[in-house]
Amino acid sequence: MVHILKNKNLEIHIDLPLENYQLSRFDWTGKIVSVKFKGVDIAGTERLNSDDDNSFGKGFYNEFGIETPVGFDECEEGDWFPKIGVGLLKKEGDSYSFSKVYEIQPADFKLIAETNKLIVVCKSQSFNGYSYVLKKEVKLWGNSFIIKYHLHNTGDKIISTNEYNHNFLAINKELIGSDYILKFPFQIKPELFGATVNPEGIVEIRDHKITFNNTPEEQFFFSNLSGGERVDAIWELVNTKSKIGISETGSFKTNKVNLWGWKHVVSPELFFDVNVKPGQTIEWTRMYNLFEVK
């Protein structure tokens, strides 16, 4: 079942927690699978022409703890550790891999639907001193939609991890190429990148923007775009052919900005550090604005 939020210009499709994607990587709350602005598709998919559409990322999926999973190092092989927004995962191996499919004990989920927003509440199990309640709200507001996160630590241990939205973007389903321009408010620092994967040399990096001189046949990836400097959590993507743009603005500063993409999709990622003591709550928002380019 899909929950639809819609106004005059925006239409958002949200998969419910126990529908479609149910693997161990991405957060199950508020799985935004489709966004249309004035009838134009904005959201893409992780894999093109995949045989199993529900095994990979799409739209505006987010993830907690891609590199810093809560409680993983503390538990023994075969024990359980929390994946926020999913449930408990069974530990296999000495190191965590976001791409591995772990056995899951799903959390409890509750839905609250209103005219212009959907609230999904995720209540975790209690294991090894960790438990939490995550509330995510997806709300329409004019030509924008807002994702609000509310994480309450109900356990005995500090929850320390990070969260990002993968942002699988493909405006009007057009392949990545010279019609796309990705802008940031900070100076991009290639000399300080944590990783650079640009095998075809198609991704071109300038002071504050990234462009493409062709359509990449191979995946590209760049980490730490700001060189570790704390910067405003903002990006803007424009397609000059479709004359449509989208921006994301976080309510926080970030010292980690990554970029991944392929021939059919581009994904700027703004990371938010999560540190919540027992009994405390943390909140943050991501605001997406859709606009026409004159």
DAZIVEN-V92206 format. One record per run of one state. SS is the DSSP state (2 for helix, 1 for strand, 0 for the rest). FROM is the first residue (numbers start at 1). TO is the last residue. Records with the same first field share a line. If there is no record, write none. Layout:
BEGIN
SS=FROM-TO / FROM-TO
END
This chain:
BEGIN
0=1-1 / 7-9 / 16-30 / 38-39 / 42-42 / 44-44 / 46-57 / 59-61 / 65-79 / 84-86 / 91-103 / 107-107 / 115-116 / 124-126 / 128-129 / 131-131 / 142-143 / 154-158 / 166-168 / 170-170 / 174-179 / 185-189 / 193-194 / 198-202 / 206-208 / 213-219 / 224-230 / 240-243 / 255-256 / 263-264 / 271-271 / 277-280 / 293-294
1=2-6 / 10-15 / 31-37 / 40-41 / 43-43 / 45-45 / 58-58 / 62-64 / 80-83 / 87-90 / 104-106 / 108-114 / 117-123 / 127-127 / 130-130 / 132-141 / 144-153 / 159-165 / 169-169 / 180-184 / 195-197 / 203-205 / 209-212 / 220-223 / 231-239 / 244-254 / 257-262 / 265-270 / 272-276 / 281-292
2=171-173 / 190-192
END
